[in-house]
Amino acid sequence: MIRILGGINEIGTNEKHGFSDDKEGPSTMVNVNDFYIDETTVTNEAFQEFVNETGYITEAEKFGWSFVFHYFLTDEQKSQSKKVKSISGWLAVKDAYWKSPEGFSSTIDDRLDHPVVHISRNDAIAYCKWSGKRLPTEAEWEIAAKGNIKSELYPWGDELLKEGKINCNIWQGNFPFQNTLEDGYAGTAPVKTFTPNEFGLYQMIGNVWEWCVNPKGIPLSEFNYFDGQDYWKAYQNIDDEKYAIKGGSFLCHQSYCKRYRIAARNGNTGRSTSNNLGFRCVKDIDLPH
């Protein structure tokens, strides 16, 4: 884990890069305590250790299905999966879960260093409790993602390309049918694929969405009155709430989802699972009395 110094930091944006309903602004000064944050999202290997030790069964396993984007399924798999009218491109795939990301006979044998996916917020909370950690607030996540630079767009600056090269795992090409794979990956990438930010944190942008501890769309100023421990105590067992997710995923594309930015905001219901949804943890620092 990497220690992030707290204090007063600016989060949010006054620019109009995203969707007005996401409430990305106004840019707000917030005060947070020091905290530790995982240098990467939780991997399949780490989640496997948790499951082996606890016998935990994820919600996708209990449901018997999870959402998988059509691009990763064969025609046979598509014919055996349920289409969801309200969510274009996504299918409810039988037996898709963290250990079988595309359902059926898919495995993670060659993806142990990839982020674990098909993780509901409740699954993430269970892992956090086992590991002695918690989920980050949006404010903590955003401060960590900036990596000590001023950009509110990307951890490496204001331009998507870094020295002419792609530095995150998002979709290139004609979304949602053609992926040119300029970044080298169609789905998830190993968690340490791209250059970390100045704090040493990997892939805060792209790869997989990351669960946060606070509800979706709260005013950014609220983080001055409630800290991560407050949200952690208040929002552990409320499933009908929409919660914040940050960072974007390998499915983000400028024509569809412009949320692969530091200040971008999004959310999902707590029991949602999909093949682009994971998490990373934070840990509170005990302050001297």
Buried (B, 14 or more C-beta within 10 A) or exposed (E): BBEBEBEEBBBBBEEEBBBEEBBBBEBBEBEBBEBBBBBBBBBBBBBBBBBEEEEBEBBBBEBEBBBBBBBBBEEEBEEBBEEEEEEEBBBBBBBBBBBBBBBBEBEBEEBBBBBBBBBBBBBBBBBBEBBEBBBBBBBBBBBBBBBEBEBBBBBBEEEBEBEEEBBBBBBBEEBBEEBEEEBEBBBBBBBEBBBBBEBEBBBBBBBBBBBBBBBBBBEBEBBBEBBBBBBBEEBBEEEEEBBBBBBBBBBBBEEEBBBBBBBBBBBBEBBBBBBBBBBBBBBBEEEEE
